Amino acid sequence: MSLNAELMQRDQRHLVHSLHNPTAHLAGHMWVKGEGTDVIDADGKRYIDAMSGLWNVTLGHGRHELVDAAAKQMGELAYASGYCGNSNLQAMALGERLAELAYPNISHFFFTSGGGESTDSTIKTARHYFKAIGKPGKVKTISVMGGYHGTTLAAMCATGMPAYWPSFEPRMPGFVHIPNHDRYRYVVPPGADPATAAADELERAILAEGPDTVALFIAEPVMGGGAYVPPAGYFQRIREICDRHDVLFAADEVITGFGRTGHRFALDHWGVTPDLMQFAKGITSGYVPLGGVGLSDKVAAVFDRPGTDAWMHSYTYSGHPVACAVALAAIDILEREGLAARARVLGERLLSGLCDALGSHPNVGDIRGLGLIAAIEIVEDRSSKASFDPARKIGPQVLAQGRARGLMTRGRGDQIYLGPPLVSSETTIDRIVVTVAEAVEAVLPR
């Protein structure tokens, strides 16, 4: 038995893992080291980290600037409460820095420990806002099928992936989903504009629920789970619909934020500003847990309005000084090395390479992405877009073939996801393309 297999058996005796599946777990890896864009398991096998961990290790493994920032802050102030009446220099400095980088209407921030906490905080912020302005009936959240917003209870209810629901039913009331704008599968009415048709799904949902009951629409600018890029004009119309019905629009930038799509924040691709912006992952390159919510000046104003109830929402680790110090160092690297622009260039190379290698494959239905978010959708029949029987597990087979060739990534069903670090070299991007193409061909030879 290999050392890796032995350690995974030992691990399973006491740990319950995210998305726990004992059979899949034993076939996995005990990671012991990361170097740049590679990870190394207990057997010494090296793999390209083509998903940046879970989209989060944007700056690669082993960045000593981040290690040093954490160690320095731990030696000075390891922890301080972020409750009202307390703060610390690093949290204050991070708020100031984010106000410079975020959308122009967003200059107030609440810090969390990750994306799921950020989603819950966004939902609660929207409800608090409408109660404060005298509209207490506006409590519902609308989101998009296929979108991922985390798995805490409220975040799970917003997440539009039904596989996450059954074990934890009944879901909380007050959550509604609209169809995915997926340009490959969304059925556009004859003669309609794709962006208008897909965005109007939101207006229909608001009207069906009653505008006086809907508080929030939350969406990923580019969906990480499937790399769904909206048609041009989609978010402009979403913004108009939210304004028309007095619904707050939250951008879930947990995956897309901090450069991954080729802009610091992804709605800049379409010139749209949200009312709320949640973030996590890339803000610290995954080195320590940190997330947060950015509030527009309009929303933040109610927090200081005389007579408004205290915002009874809190986390022990909100504004953690070590996490904030690492975030400041990560932002310095992102800006100094021009990594948002770098992601744009590398993303074009990744997509064009995938299209060249797999665009004519009879079982590759769609290749899509923006910046360093990409997905390949495998189908049984290109002309009808018919999917394979899930029992055949085509996607998992492709992932396994990629892993056998030294590439680690993720997928869902028969979709293969790619999200390499922003610091990847051109050579690494080209190796990812070649390896994914070989993996697809191994499972589905032409």
SETI-721959 format. One record per residue (C-alpha): chain; residue number from 1; residue in three letters; y, x, z. Coordinates in pm, 1 decimal, padded with zeros to 6 digits, m for minus. Layout:
N
REC	A	NUM	ALA	Y	X	Z .
...
END
This chain:
446
REC	A	1	MET	00000.0	00000.0	00000.0 .
REC	A	2	SER	00344.8	00130.0	m00088.5 .
REC	A	3	LEU	00601.6	00191.5	00184.1 .
REC	A	4	ASN	00819.0	m00081.2	00032.2 .
REC	A	5	ALA	00537.3	m00339.0	00051.4 .
REC	A	6	GLU	00450.1	m00234.0	00405.6 .
REC	A	7	LEU	00810.6	m00274.2	00520.4 .
REC	A	8	MET	00844.4	m00615.6	00355.8 .
REC	A	9	GLN	00536.9	m00737.4	00544.9 .
REC	A	10	ARG	00683.1	m00604.0	00867.8 .
REC	A	11	ASP	01016.7	m00766.6	00789.2 .
REC	A	12	GLN	00857.8	m01107.5	00737.1 .
REC	A	13	ARG	00707.6	m01113.4	01085.9 .
REC	A	14	HIS	01043.9	m01185.5	01244.3 .
REC	A	15	LEU	01311.5	m01268.1	00987.2 .
REC	A	16	VAL	01392.9	m01589.4	00803.3 .
REC	A	17	HIS	01588.5	m01506.3	00490.3 .
REC	A	18	SER	01839.1	m01690.3	00274.6 .
REC	A	19	LEU	01652.4	m01909.3	00023.4 .
REC	A	20	HIS	01337.7	m01824.4	00219.6 .
REC	A	21	ASN	01015.0	m01817.6	00020.7 .
REC	A	22	PRO	00737.4	m01605.3	00174.8 .
REC	A	23	THR	00553.4	m01532.0	m00149.3 .
REC	A	24	ALA	00868.9	m01425.4	m00331.9 .
REC	A	25	HIS	00981.3	m01225.3	m00032.1 .
REC	A	26	LEU	00669.9	m01009.8	m00018.5 .
REC	A	27	ALA	00718.1	m00923.7	m00385.7 .
REC	A	28	GLY	01071.5	m00801.3	m00314.2 .
REC	A	29	HIS	01241.3	m00481.6	m00204.4 .
REC	A	30	MET	01348.5	m00307.9	00114.1 .
REC	A	31	TRP	01678.4	m00153.7	00011.0 .
REC	A	32	VAL	01761.8	00175.2	00178.9 .
REC	A	33	LYS	02049.9	00327.4	m00018.3 .
REC	A	34	GLY	02322.6	00247.9	m00268.9 .
REC	A	35	GLU	02490.3	00496.4	m00501.0 .
REC	A	36	GLY	02763.9	00380.8	m00735.5 .
REC	A	37	THR	02615.4	00103.8	m00948.3 .
REC	A	38	ASP	02256.3	00171.9	m00838.9 .
REC	A	39	VAL	02043.5	00061.6	m00543.3 .
REC	A	40	ILE	01731.7	00242.9	m00419.2 .
REC	A	41	ASP	01434.9	00087.9	m00242.4 .
REC	A	42	ALA	01201.3	00229.4	00022.9 .
REC	A	43	ASP	00970.0	00374.4	m00243.4 .
REC	A	44	GLY	01260.2	00570.7	m00388.5 .
REC	A	45	LYS	01278.2	00352.6	m00701.5 .
REC	A	46	ARG	01627.5	00325.3	m00848.3 .
REC	A	47	TYR	01767.1	00007.1	m01004.7 .
REC	A	48	ILE	02091.6	m00087.2	m01175.4 .
REC	A	49	ASP	02265.0	m00340.1	m00949.3 .
REC	A	50	ALA	02355.6	m00573.0	m01234.2 .
REC	A	51	MET	02470.4	m00847.9	m00995.9 .
REC	A	52	SER	02692.2	m00632.5	m00771.5 .
REC	A	53	GLY	02472.2	m00740.8	m00480.5 .
REC	A	54	LEU	02570.2	m01108.5	m00490.7 .
REC	A	55	TRP	02879.8	m01068.7	m00711.0 .
REC	A	56	ASN	03049.8	m00893.1	m00419.7 .
REC	A	57	VAL	03002.3	m00514.4	m00440.9 .
REC	A	58	THR	03273.8	m00491.5	m00703.7 .
REC	A	59	LEU	03368.7	m00130.5	m00625.6 .
REC	A	60	GLY	03013.3	00000.0	m00621.0 .
REC	A	61	HIS	02812.7	00151.0	m00338.8 .
REC	A	62	GLY	02921.0	00449.4	m00130.8 .
REC	A	63	ARG	03302.0	00422.4	m00154.1 .
REC	A	64	HIS	03408.5	00651.0	00129.1 .
REC	A	65	GLU	03761.7	00506.9	00131.3 .
REC	A	66	LEU	03616.4	00179.9	00259.9 .
REC	A	67	VAL	03387.2	00350.6	00510.4 .
REC	A	68	ASP	03676.9	00556.6	00643.4 .
REC	A	69	ALA	03903.6	00251.2	00671.8 .
REC	A	70	ALA	03639.8	00069.7	00879.3 .
REC	A	71	ALA	03569.7	00368.0	01104.5 .
REC	A	72	LYS	03938.5	00437.2	01166.5 .
REC	A	73	GLN	04010.3	00076.7	01260.7 .
REC	A	74	MET	03703.2	00053.1	01482.8 .
REC	A	75	GLY	03833.3	00350.6	01676.3 .
REC	A	76	GLU	04176.1	00194.1	01722.8 .
REC	A	77	LEU	04105.9	m00177.2	01772.0 .
REC	A	78	ALA	03753.8	m00303.1	01706.8 .
REC	A	79	TYR	03831.6	m00671.5	01761.3 .
REC	A	80	ALA	04118.1	m00903.4	01844.0 .
REC	A	81	SER	04124.5	m01281.1	01861.3 .
REC	A	82	GLY	04298.4	m01457.0	01576.0 .
REC	A	83	TYR	04366.2	m01770.8	01778.8 .
REC	A	84	CYS	04722.8	m01897.3	01792.9 .
REC	A	85	GLY	04924.4	m01660.1	02009.6 .
REC	A	86	ASN	04727.6	m01353.7	01893.0 .
REC	A	87	SER	04726.5	m01134.2	01585.4 .
REC	A	88	ASN	04675.7	m00774.7	01478.2 .
REC	A	89	LEU	04852.3	m00536.4	01245.0 .
REC	A	90	GLN	04577.5	m00533.1	00980.9 .
REC	A	91	ALA	04558.9	m00911.9	00950.7 .
REC	A	92	MET	04937.0	m00932.7	00923.9 .
REC	A	93	ALA	04945.8	m00658.9	00659.0 .
REC	A	94	LEU	04667.7	m00826.5	00458.4 .
REC	A	95	GLY	04855.9	m01156.4	00458.5 .
REC	A	96	GLU	05165.3	m00977.9	00328.6 .
REC	A	97	ARG	04964.8	m00798.3	00059.5 .
REC	A	98	LEU	04789.1	m01113.3	m00058.0 .
REC	A	99	ALA	05122.1	m01294.2	m00082.8 .
REC	A	100	GLU	05225.9	m01027.4	m00335.8 .
REC	A	101	LEU	04906.0	m01061.2	m00541.7 .
REC	A	102	ALA	04814.0	m01430.0	m00532.8 .
REC	A	103	TYR	04954.1	m01717.0	m00735.0 .
REC	A	104	PRO	05332.2	m01741.3	m00691.2 .
REC	A	105	ASN	05318.6	m02064.9	m00491.1 .
REC	A	106	ILE	05061.2	m01930.1	m00244.5 .
REC	A	107	SER	05190.8	m01716.0	00041.5 .
REC	A	108	HIS	05005.9	m01835.3	00354.3 .
REC	A	109	PHE	04648.0	m01742.7	00442.5 .
REC	A	110	PHE	04373.0	m01835.4	00685.7 .
REC	A	111	PHE	04089.7	m01583.9	00717.0 .
REC	A	112	THR	03717.7	m01659.3	00744.9 .
REC	A	113	SER	03396.5	m01456.3	00733.5 .
REC	A	114	GLY	03281.7	m01565.6	00387.0 .
REC	A	115	GLY	03276.5	m01817.4	00107.0 .
REC	A	116	GLY	03097.8	m02105.9	00278.2 .
REC	A	117	GLU	03338.4	m02094.1	00571.8 .
REC	A	118	SER	03621.8	m02082.8	00320.5 .
REC	A	119	THR	03499.9	m02401.3	00151.2 .
REC	A	120	ASP	03474.6	m02585.1	00482.0 .
REC	A	121	SER	03823.5	m02460.6	00568.2 .
REC	A	122	THR	03957.9	m02582.2	00233.8 .
REC	A	123	ILE	03811.2	m02930.7	00284.3 .
REC	A	124	LYS	03949.4	m02953.1	00636.6 .
REC	A	125	THR	04289.2	m02822.9	00523.9 .
REC	A	126	ALA	04312.6	m03097.9	00261.1 .
REC	A	127	ARG	04224.4	m03366.8	00513.6 .
REC	A	128	HIS	04470.9	m03225.9	00768.1 .
REC	A	129	TYR	04745.5	m03218.9	00504.7 .
REC	A	130	PHE	04710.5	m03582.6	00407.5 .
REC	A	131	LYS	04690.8	m03699.9	00767.5 .
REC	A	132	ALA	05007.4	m03502.5	00841.5 .
REC	A	133	ILE	05199.6	m03669.9	00556.4 .
REC	A	134	GLY	05086.1	m04019.7	00650.8 .
REC	A	135	LYS	04795.0	m04071.4	00409.5 .
REC	A	136	PRO	04493.0	m04060.2	00641.5 .
REC	A	137	GLY	04267.4	m04246.7	00397.9 .
REC	A	138	LYS	04263.0	m03954.5	00154.7 .
REC	A	139	VAL	03949.5	m03772.9	00269.8 .
REC	A	140	LYS	03709.7	m03742.4	m00027.4 .
REC	A	141	THR	03626.2	m03423.7	m00215.9 .
REC	A	142	ILE	03536.5	m03413.6	m00585.4 .
REC	A	143	SER	03362.9	m03112.6	m00739.8 .
REC	A	144	VAL	03169.2	m03020.9	m01054.3 .
REC	A	145	MET	02795.3	m03034.9	m01115.4 .
REC	A	146	GLY	02665.2	m02681.7	m01145.1 .
REC	A	147	GLY	02939.2	m02544.5	m00923.2 .
REC	A	148	TYR	02852.2	m02339.7	m00617.2 .
REC	A	149	HIS	03068.1	m02352.5	m00305.2 .
REC	A	150	GLY	02831.5	m02233.2	m00032.5 .
REC	A	151	THR	02561.9	m02382.4	00189.3 .
REC	A	152	THR	02724.7	m02468.8	00519.4 .
REC	A	153	LEU	02692.1	m02845.4	00554.6 .
REC	A	154	ALA	03022.1	m02952.6	00400.1 .
REC	A	155	ALA	03010.9	m02672.2	00141.5 .
REC	A	156	MET	02656.4	m02775.5	00047.1 .
REC	A	157	CYS	02779.7	m03128.9	m00012.5 .
REC	A	158	ALA	03046.0	m02992.9	m00246.9 .
REC	A	159	THR	02799.2	m02761.7	m00422.1 .
REC	A	160	GLY	02680.0	m02926.4	m00741.9 .
REC	A	161	MET	02329.1	m02780.7	m00744.7 .
REC	A	162	PRO	02081.2	m03051.1	m00635.8 .
REC	A	163	ALA	01812.2	m02796.9	m00540.6 .
REC	A	164	TYR	02017.1	m02717.6	m00231.2 .
REC	A	165	TRP	02020.0	m03077.5	m00104.6 .
REC	A	166	PRO	01671.9	m03226.3	m00035.6 .
REC	A	167	SER	01576.3	m03035.2	00280.4 .
REC	A	168	PHE	01901.4	m03131.6	00446.9 .
REC	A	169	GLU	01955.8	m03494.1	00344.9 .
REC	A	170	PRO	02132.6	m03716.0	00413.8 .
REC	A	171	ARG	02441.5	m03545.6	00280.3 .
REC	A	172	MET	02778.2	m03614.9	00434.6 .
REC	A	173	PRO	02968.8	m03909.5	00285.8 .
REC	A	174	GLY	03288.0	m03851.6	00093.8 .
REC	A	175	PHE	03162.5	m03606.0	m00171.6 .
REC	A	176	VAL	03155.2	m03689.0	m00543.3 .
REC	A	177	HIS	03051.9	m03480.4	m00846.2 .
REC	A	178	ILE	03167.0	m03494.9	m01206.8 .
REC	A	179	PRO	02983.2	m03359.6	m01513.9 .
REC	A	180	ASN	02994.4	m02989.5	m01592.4 .
REC	A	181	HIS	03234.4	m02890.6	m01870.7 .
REC	A	182	ASP	02956.2	m02665.3	m02007.9 .
REC	A	183	ARG	03057.3	m02605.5	m02369.1 .
REC	A	184	TYR	02692.6	m02565.4	m02468.4 .
REC	A	185	ARG	02559.6	m02893.0	m02328.2 .
REC	A	186	TYR	02849.7	m03124.5	m02244.6 .
REC	A	187	VAL	02844.3	m03414.0	m02491.4 .
REC	A	188	VAL	03194.2	m03465.5	m02631.0 .
REC	A	189	PRO	03267.9	m03814.1	m02766.5 .
REC	A	190	PRO	03318.5	m03818.0	m03146.2 .
REC	A	191	GLY	03669.0	m03707.4	m03238.9 .
REC	A	192	ALA	03761.5	m03614.2	m02880.1 .
REC	A	193	ASP	03903.5	m03283.1	m02765.6 .
REC	A	194	PRO	03641.3	m03101.4	m02551.9 .
REC	A	195	ALA	03887.4	m02997.2	m02281.2 .
REC	A	196	THR	04044.2	m03340.7	m02256.2 .
REC	A	197	ALA	03709.1	m03520.0	m02249.3 .
REC	A	198	ALA	03566.5	m03295.2	m01977.7 .
REC	A	199	ALA	03882.2	m03301.9	m01764.2 .
REC	A	200	ASP	03909.5	m03678.9	m01793.2 .
REC	A	201	GLU	03579.6	m03701.3	m01604.4 .
REC	A	202	LEU	03790.8	m03615.5	m01299.4 .
REC	A	203	GLU	04038.6	m03894.3	m01360.5 .
REC	A	204	ARG	03757.8	m04145.1	m01404.7 .
REC	A	205	ALA	03606.4	m04034.6	m01075.1 .
REC	A	206	ILE	03939.8	m04056.6	m00892.9 .
REC	A	207	LEU	04001.0	m04406.5	m01026.3 .
REC	A	208	ALA	03645.6	m04516.3	m00945.1 .
REC	A	209	GLU	03674.4	m04393.0	m00585.9 .
REC	A	210	GLY	04034.1	m04507.6	m00546.4 .
REC	A	211	PRO	04321.0	m04256.1	m00561.3 .
REC	A	212	ASP	04418.5	m04344.6	m00205.4 .
REC	A	213	THR	04079.1	m04208.7	m00084.4 .
REC	A	214	VAL	04062.0	m03874.8	m00270.0 .
REC	A	215	ALA	04206.5	m03564.3	m00105.5 .
REC	A	216	LEU	04068.0	m03269.7	m00299.8 .
REC	A	217	PHE	03928.2	m03144.4	m00627.1 .
REC	A	218	ILE	03757.4	m02807.3	m00593.8 .
REC	A	219	ALA	03630.6	m02598.4	m00885.2 .
REC	A	220	GLU	03541.1	m02242.4	m00976.2 .
REC	A	221	PRO	03764.0	m02122.6	m01262.8 .
REC	A	222	VAL	03449.1	m01971.4	m01412.7 .
REC	A	223	MET	03127.6	m02092.7	m01252.2 .
REC	A	224	GLY	02928.1	m01801.8	m01116.3 .
REC	A	225	GLY	02603.5	m01999.7	m01135.7 .
REC	A	226	GLY	02578.2	m02007.4	m01512.4 .
REC	A	227	ALA	02900.1	m01832.0	m01620.4 .
REC	A	228	TYR	03041.8	m02159.5	m01748.4 .
REC	A	229	VAL	03383.4	m02089.3	m01900.5 .
REC	A	230	PRO	03598.2	m02401.2	m01945.3 .
REC	A	231	PRO	03728.7	m02499.2	m02288.5 .
REC	A	232	ALA	04091.1	m02404.1	m02351.7 .
REC	A	233	GLY	04323.8	m02659.9	m02196.3 .
REC	A	234	TYR	04075.2	m02786.1	m01936.7 .
REC	A	235	PHE	04251.6	m02662.9	m01624.7 .
REC	A	236	GLN	04596.6	m02754.1	m01755.2 .
REC	A	237	ARG	04478.3	m03114.2	m01779.5 .
REC	A	238	ILE	04304.1	m03092.4	m01441.9 .
REC	A	239	ARG	04636.5	m02985.7	m01291.8 .
REC	A	240	GLU	04811.9	m03284.7	m01452.7 .
REC	A	241	ILE	04548.1	m03529.4	m01326.7 .
REC	A	242	CYS	04564.3	m03395.0	m00972.0 .
REC	A	243	ASP	04943.5	m03419.5	m00973.4 .
REC	A	244	ARG	04935.0	m03772.0	m01112.5 .
REC	A	245	HIS	04705.7	m03897.2	m00837.1 .
REC	A	246	ASP	04834.2	m03680.6	m00550.1 .
REC	A	247	VAL	04508.3	m03487.2	m00516.9 .
REC	A	248	LEU	04508.7	m03126.0	m00401.8 .
REC	A	249	PHE	04352.0	m02880.4	m00646.9 .
REC	A	250	ALA	04156.2	m02592.2	m00492.3 .
REC	A	251	ALA	04044.1	m02292.8	m00694.9 .
REC	A	252	ASP	03721.9	m02145.1	m00561.1 .
REC	A	253	GLU	03783.1	m01779.1	m00643.8 .
REC	A	254	VAL	03507.7	m01645.1	m00420.1 .
REC	A	255	ILE	03335.4	m01491.0	m00724.1 .
REC	A	256	THR	03621.0	m01478.1	m00974.7 .
REC	A	257	GLY	03888.5	m01335.6	m00745.0 .
REC	A	258	PHE	03996.8	m00973.4	m00723.4 .
REC	A	259	GLY	03954.8	m00876.5	m01083.9 .
REC	A	260	ARG	03611.1	m00987.3	m01195.5 .
REC	A	261	THR	03724.9	m01200.8	m01491.8 .
REC	A	262	GLY	03987.7	m00956.9	m01616.5 .
REC	A	263	HIS	04278.6	m01092.3	m01409.4 .
REC	A	264	ARG	04336.6	m01054.3	m01037.8 .
REC	A	265	PHE	04269.4	m01427.3	m01007.8 .
REC	A	266	ALA	04103.8	m01629.4	m01278.8 .
REC	A	267	LEU	04334.4	m01928.0	m01327.3 .
REC	A	268	ASP	04588.3	m01680.7	m01464.7 .
REC	A	269	HIS	04383.7	m01693.6	m01786.5 .
REC	A	270	TRP	04522.4	m02044.8	m01835.8 .
REC	A	271	GLY	04860.3	m02023.3	m01662.3 .
REC	A	272	VAL	04764.9	m02274.8	m01391.9 .
REC	A	273	THR	04842.5	m02257.3	m01020.5 .
REC	A	274	PRO	04628.7	m02431.2	m00755.9 .
REC	A	275	ASP	04734.5	m02585.1	m00425.3 .
REC	A	276	LEU	04462.6	m02398.1	m00238.4 .
REC	A	277	MET	04274.3	m02080.7	m00330.0 .
REC	A	278	GLN	03963.3	m01967.5	m00148.5 .
REC	A	279	PHE	03827.0	m01616.5	m00168.7 .
REC	A	280	ALA	03565.4	m01378.0	m00024.2 .
REC	A	281	LYS	03317.6	m01129.9	m00178.9 .
REC	A	282	GLY	03536.0	m00885.9	m00375.6 .
REC	A	283	ILE	03815.9	m00874.8	m00119.3 .
REC	A	284	THR	03615.3	m00612.4	00073.0 .
REC	A	285	SER	03370.2	m00523.8	m00204.6 .
REC	A	286	GLY	03108.0	m00670.1	00027.6 .
REC	A	287	TYR	03130.2	m00379.9	00273.7 .
REC	A	288	VAL	03214.5	m00613.2	00562.4 .
REC	A	289	PRO	03222.1	m00995.1	00570.9 .
REC	A	290	LEU	03563.3	m01147.6	00498.8 .
REC	A	291	GLY	03686.1	m01458.9	00324.6 .
REC	A	292	GLY	03982.1	m01688.2	00340.5 .
REC	A	293	VAL	04193.9	m01967.8	00203.0 .
REC	A	294	GLY	04536.3	m01929.8	00048.9 .
REC	A	295	LEU	04769.7	m02225.3	00103.2 .
REC	A	296	SER	05054.5	m02324.3	m00122.8 .
REC	A	297	ASP	05396.3	m02343.5	00037.2 .
REC	A	298	LYS	05378.5	m02723.8	00004.1 .
REC	A	299	VAL	05053.9	m02743.6	00199.6 .
REC	A	300	ALA	05148.1	m02476.9	00454.0 .
REC	A	301	ALA	05472.1	m02656.0	00538.1 .
REC	A	302	VAL	05287.8	m02933.3	00724.6 .
REC	A	303	PHE	05139.4	m02683.2	00970.4 .
REC	A	304	ASP	05483.3	m02619.2	01121.7 .
REC	A	305	ARG	05618.9	m02971.8	01093.0 .
REC	A	306	PRO	05744.0	m03099.8	01430.1 .
REC	A	307	GLY	05507.7	m03358.2	01576.1 .
REC	A	308	THR	05209.8	m03259.9	01360.4 .
REC	A	309	ASP	04886.5	m03230.8	01556.3 .
REC	A	310	ALA	04752.9	m02880.1	01614.2 .
REC	A	311	TRP	04510.1	m02764.4	01346.1 .
REC	A	312	MET	04192.9	m02770.0	01555.4 .
REC	A	313	HIS	03999.6	m02537.5	01326.2 .
REC	A	314	SER	03898.7	m02186.6	01428.6 .
REC	A	315	TYR	03658.6	m01897.8	01381.9 .
REC	A	316	THR	03590.4	m01617.8	01628.8 .
REC	A	317	TYR	03617.3	m01359.8	01352.8 .
REC	A	318	SER	03919.9	m01499.7	01169.1 .
REC	A	319	GLY	04151.6	m01210.0	01087.4 .
REC	A	320	HIS	03903.8	m00951.2	01217.2 .
REC	A	321	PRO	04098.4	m00621.7	01221.5 .
REC	A	322	VAL	03815.8	m00408.9	01080.4 .
REC	A	323	ALA	03747.0	m00652.0	00795.9 .
REC	A	324	CYS	04117.7	m00672.3	00715.1 .
REC	A	325	ALA	04150.4	m00293.0	00715.0 .
REC	A	326	VAL	03863.6	m00264.6	00467.5 .
REC	A	327	ALA	04018.6	m00537.8	00251.9 .
REC	A	328	LEU	04346.9	m00348.9	00235.1 .
REC	A	329	ALA	04161.7	m00034.5	00127.8 .
REC	A	330	ALA	03961.9	m00227.1	m00132.2 .
REC	A	331	ILE	04276.8	m00382.4	m00278.3 .
REC	A	332	ASP	04431.5	m00034.0	m00297.5 .
REC	A	333	ILE	04134.2	00084.5	m00505.9 .
REC	A	334	LEU	04140.3	m00224.8	m00725.5 .
REC	A	335	GLU	04506.9	m00176.5	m00804.6 .
REC	A	336	ARG	04510.5	00204.0	m00826.9 .
REC	A	337	GLU	04215.1	00217.6	m01066.4 .
REC	A	338	GLY	04326.9	m00079.9	m01277.0 .
REC	A	339	LEU	03991.2	m00250.6	m01231.8 .
REC	A	340	ALA	04095.9	m00599.1	m01340.3 .
REC	A	341	ALA	04189.6	m00462.5	m01681.4 .
REC	A	342	ARG	03875.0	m00253.1	m01673.0 .
REC	A	343	ALA	03664.8	m00566.1	m01614.0 .
REC	A	344	ARG	03824.1	m00726.1	m01919.3 .
REC	A	345	VAL	03727.9	m00431.6	m02143.0 .
REC	A	346	LEU	03377.8	m00394.3	m02000.3 .
REC	A	347	GLY	03322.4	m00769.6	m02019.3 .
REC	A	348	GLU	03398.5	m00770.5	m02388.9 .
REC	A	349	ARG	03153.1	m00485.0	m02434.8 .
REC	A	350	LEU	02886.5	m00667.8	m02233.8 .
REC	A	351	LEU	02920.5	m00996.6	m02422.2 .
REC	A	352	SER	02938.0	m00839.2	m02766.2 .
REC	A	353	GLY	02637.0	m00622.3	m02684.7 .
REC	A	354	LEU	02434.4	m00920.7	m02567.6 .
REC	A	355	CYS	02531.7	m01119.2	m02877.0 .
REC	A	356	ASP	02431.8	m00831.0	m03104.5 .
REC	A	357	ALA	02099.8	m00780.0	m02926.3 .
REC	A	358	LEU	01999.5	m01140.3	m02861.4 .
REC	A	359	GLY	02228.4	m01366.0	m03062.0 .
REC	A	360	SER	01966.3	m01427.9	m03330.3 .
REC	A	361	HIS	01670.9	m01460.6	m03094.0 .
REC	A	362	PRO	01504.0	m01798.6	m03154.4 .
REC	A	363	ASN	01483.6	m01871.3	m02782.5 .
REC	A	364	VAL	01833.0	m01766.4	m02678.2 .
REC	A	365	GLY	02045.3	m02078.6	m02690.8 .
REC	A	366	ASP	02372.6	m01953.9	m02547.7 .
REC	A	367	ILE	02538.6	m01632.2	m02436.5 .
REC	A	368	ARG	02861.3	m01686.9	m02244.4 .
REC	A	369	GLY	03098.0	m01531.6	m01996.4 .
REC	A	370	LEU	03443.0	m01398.2	m01919.9 .
REC	A	371	GLY	03513.3	m01050.9	m01791.8 .
REC	A	372	LEU	03218.3	m00927.6	m01589.1 .
REC	A	373	ILE	03057.4	m01268.0	m01545.0 .
REC	A	374	ALA	02792.8	m01344.8	m01804.7 .
REC	A	375	ALA	02484.2	m01559.5	m01854.4 .
REC	A	376	ILE	02208.3	m01593.3	m02111.2 .
REC	A	377	GLU	02050.3	m01937.0	m02147.6 .
REC	A	378	ILE	01693.6	m01939.1	m02275.6 .
REC	A	379	VAL	01562.5	m02248.3	m02454.4 .
REC	A	380	GLU	01239.5	m02353.2	m02619.6 .
REC	A	381	ASP	01412.1	m02484.3	m02931.1 .
REC	A	382	ARG	01756.1	m02370.2	m03046.4 .
REC	A	383	SER	01818.4	m02659.4	m03281.1 .
REC	A	384	SER	01762.9	m02928.4	m03017.8 .
REC	A	385	LYS	01861.2	m02714.5	m02714.7 .
REC	A	386	ALA	01537.3	m02828.3	m02554.4 .
REC	A	387	SER	01446.5	m02640.0	m02238.2 .
REC	A	388	PHE	01108.3	m02491.2	m02153.9 .
REC	A	389	ASP	00885.9	m02671.7	m01906.9 .
REC	A	390	PRO	01002.0	m02533.9	m01567.9 .
REC	A	391	ALA	00637.1	m02475.8	m01475.0 .
REC	A	392	ARG	00627.4	m02193.3	m01728.4 .
REC	A	393	LYS	00891.0	m02003.8	m01526.9 .
REC	A	394	ILE	01031.8	m01829.1	m01830.8 .
REC	A	395	GLY	01348.2	m01719.9	m01652.2 .
REC	A	396	PRO	01164.0	m01567.3	m01354.0 .
REC	A	397	GLN	00936.8	m01383.5	m01596.8 .
REC	A	398	VAL	01238.8	m01232.3	m01770.0 .
REC	A	399	LEU	01385.5	m01127.0	m01436.2 .
REC	A	400	ALA	01054.7	m00964.0	m01342.7 .
REC	A	401	GLN	01043.9	m00775.1	m01672.4 .
REC	A	402	GLY	01397.7	m00655.9	m01611.2 .
REC	A	403	ARG	01305.2	m00542.1	m01261.0 .
REC	A	404	ALA	01004.5	m00351.3	m01399.0 .
REC	A	405	ARG	01251.4	m00168.0	m01622.8 .
REC	A	406	GLY	01488.0	m00079.1	m01339.0 .
REC	A	407	LEU	01738.4	m00365.0	m01345.1 .
REC	A	408	MET	01811.4	m00603.5	m01057.3 .
REC	A	409	THR	01987.0	m00930.7	m01125.6 .
REC	A	410	ARG	01953.4	m01302.9	m01056.0 .
REC	A	411	GLY	01917.9	m01629.1	m01243.4 .
REC	A	412	ARG	01852.8	m01998.7	m01206.9 .
REC	A	413	GLY	01587.1	m02176.7	m01405.4 .
REC	A	414	ASP	01590.2	m02022.1	m01752.1 .
REC	A	415	GLN	01939.7	m01877.6	m01718.4 .
REC	A	416	ILE	01984.3	m01505.4	m01656.4 .
REC	A	417	TYR	02302.1	m01404.6	m01472.4 .
REC	A	418	LEU	02488.1	m01075.2	m01499.2 .
REC	A	419	GLY	02779.3	m00955.6	m01286.4 .
REC	A	420	PRO	02786.4	m00574.8	m01270.1 .
REC	A	421	PRO	03039.5	m00385.2	m01058.4 .
REC	A	422	LEU	03391.2	m00342.9	m01193.4 .
REC	A	423	VAL	03345.2	00036.4	m01170.9 .
REC	A	424	SER	03050.1	00038.7	m01413.1 .
REC	A	425	SER	03053.8	00293.8	m01691.6 .
REC	A	426	GLU	03017.3	00205.5	m02056.4 .
REC	A	427	THR	02675.4	00370.0	m02042.1 .
REC	A	428	THR	02568.8	00141.4	m01759.3 .
REC	A	429	ILE	02685.9	m00167.7	m01948.5 .
REC	A	430	ASP	02491.2	m00055.4	m02254.6 .
REC	A	431	ARG	02179.3	00005.7	m02041.8 .
REC	A	432	ILE	02208.2	m00345.4	m01899.9 .
REC	A	433	VAL	02225.3	m00491.6	m02251.3 .
REC	A	434	VAL	01924.8	m00293.1	m02372.3 .
REC	A	435	THR	01718.3	m00371.8	m02062.9 .
REC	A	436	VAL	01790.8	m00745.1	m02069.7 .
REC	A	437	ALA	01708.0	m00760.2	m02440.7 .
REC	A	438	GLU	01378.8	m00577.5	m02380.5 .
REC	A	439	ALA	01295.8	m00813.2	m02094.5 .
REC	A	440	VAL	01356.0	m01122.7	m02307.3 .
REC	A	441	GLU	01153.0	m00979.4	m02595.2 .
REC	A	442	ALA	00866.1	m00892.5	m02358.8 .
REC	A	443	VAL	00838.5	m01254.8	m02244.2 .
REC	A	444	LEU	00929.6	m01421.2	m02575.3 .
REC	A	445	PRO	00849.9	m01187.8	m02864.3 .
REC	A	446	ARG	01000.5	m01291.3	m03197.4 .
END
